[in-house]
């Protein structure tokens, strides 16, 4: 298990989650962009007219409104995050966690917040390793 993972509470038990490239690929396949997924997790959506066009304010900026985090997004991506955190270990515990997701035994807002935190950490980890790699390459010159 990874020491830097976030956790979610499912059916009264805490489970680790992990976001990595496999999860990011799944997010893009199901939600087109990571930004779309982040908005769904944050409970924010673009205000649209009857034709589905984004509405802009007087300043020309797109208007947003608050909403509940997306259960569809949680149900689609949380199992991936759980699977990545567990790897090939403890299949029984993973199945228990997946059952809790399927039966919606979790706090919507807290789960969405933790998933968003892990998503952010994924990019922080990648950016730190990219910077280190660049620094090491520069030092060798």
C-alpha positions in Angstrom: 0.0 0.0 0.0 1.2 3.6 -0.6 1.8 5.9 2.3 0.5 9.0 0.5 -3.0 7.7 -0.4 -6.2 9.3 0.7 -8.9 7.3 2.3 -12.7 7.1 2.0 -15.2 5.8 4.5 -17.4 3.1 3.1 -20.0 1.3 5.2 -18.3 2.6 8.3 -14.9 1.4 7.4 -11.9 3.4 6.0 -10.4 2.3 2.7 -7.4 3.7 0.8 -7.8 5.2 -2.7 -5.1 5.9 -5.2 -5.1 8.0 -8.4 -2.5 7.1 -11.0 -2.2 7.0 -14.8 -4.7 4.1 -15.0 -7.3 6.1 -13.2 -6.6 9.2 -15.2 -7.1 7.2 -18.4 -10.5 5.9 -17.1 -11.5 9.4 -16.2 -10.7 10.7 -19.7 -12.5 7.7 -21.3 -15.7 8.3 -19.3 -15.7 12.1 -18.8 -13.6 13.4 -21.7 -11.4 15.6 -19.6 -10.0 15.6 -16.1 -11.5 19.0 -15.6 -15.0 17.7 -16.4 -14.5 15.1 -13.8 -13.2 17.6 -11.2 -16.3 19.7 -11.7 -18.6 16.7 -11.2 -16.7 15.9 -8.0 -16.8 19.5 -6.7 -20.5 19.8 -7.3 -20.2 22.5 -9.9 -21.9 22.7 -13.3 -22.1 25.2 -16.2 -25.4 27.1 -16.4 -27.0 26.3 -19.8 -30.0 27.6 -21.7 -32.7 25.3 -23.2 -30.6 24.5 -26.2 -27.7 23.4 -24.1 -25.5 26.4 -24.7 -23.4 27.9 -21.9 -24.8 31.1 -20.4 -22.3 33.9 -19.8 -22.6 36.8 -17.5 -22.3 40.5 -18.3 -18.5 40.2 -18.0 -18.5 37.5 -20.7 -17.5 34.7 -18.3 -19.3 31.4 -18.2 -21.7 31.1 -15.3 -21.5 28.2 -12.9 -23.9 26.9 -10.3 -23.5 24.6 -7.3 -25.0 21.1 -7.3 -24.5 17.8 -5.5 -21.4 15.8 -6.5 -22.1 13.3 -9.2 -23.0 9.8 -8.0 -22.4 8.6 -11.6 -18.8 10.0 -11.4 -18.2 8.4 -8.0 -19.6 5.1 -9.0 -17.5 5.1 -12.2 -14.1 6.1 -10.8 -14.1 5.2 -7.1 -13.8 1.4 -7.9 -10.8 2.2 -10.0 -9.2 4.3 -7.2 -9.8 1.4 -4.8 -8.4 -1.2 -7.1 -5.2 0.9 -7.7 -4.7 1.3 -3.9 -5.2 -2.4 -3.2 -3.2 -3.7 -6.2 -3.3 -7.5 -6.2 -3.5 -7.7 -2.4 -6.5 -8.3 -0.1 -9.1 -9.1 -2.8 -11.7 -9.9 -0.1 -11.3 -6.4 1.4 -11.4 -4.8 -2.0 -14.7 -6.7 -2.8 -16.1 -5.5 0.5 -15.3 -1.9 -0.5 -16.7 -2.3 -4.0 -19.9 -3.7 -2.5 -20.2 -0.7 -0.3 -19.8 1.6 -3.3 -22.5 -0.4 -5.2 -24.9 -0.1 -2.3 -24.2 3.6 -1.8 -22.9 3.2 1.8 -20.9 6.4 1.9 -21.2 10.1 2.5 -21.6 11.8 -0.9 -19.8 15.0 0.0 -16.9 13.5 2.0 -16.3 10.8 -0.6 -16.2 13.3 -3.5 -13.9 15.6 -1.5 -11.4 12.8 -0.7 -11.5 11.6 -4.4 -10.7 15.2 -5.5 -7.9 15.4 -3.0 -6.3 12.2 -4.3 -6.7 13.4 -7.9 -4.8 16.6 -6.9 -2.1 14.6 -5.2 -1.7 12.5 -8.3 -0.7 15.6 -10.3 1.4 16.9 -7.4 3.4 13.6 -7.3 3.8 13.7 -11.1 4.9 17.3 -11.1 7.5 16.7 -8.3 9.0 13.7 -10.1 9.1 15.7 -13.4 10.9 18.5 -11.7 13.3 16.1 -10.1 14.0 14.4 -13.4 14.6 17.8 -15.0 17.0 18.9 -12.2 18.9 15.6 -12.4 19.2 16.0 -16.2 20.5 19.5 -15.8 23.0 18.5 -13.1 24.5 15.9 -15.4 25.2 18.5 -18.1 
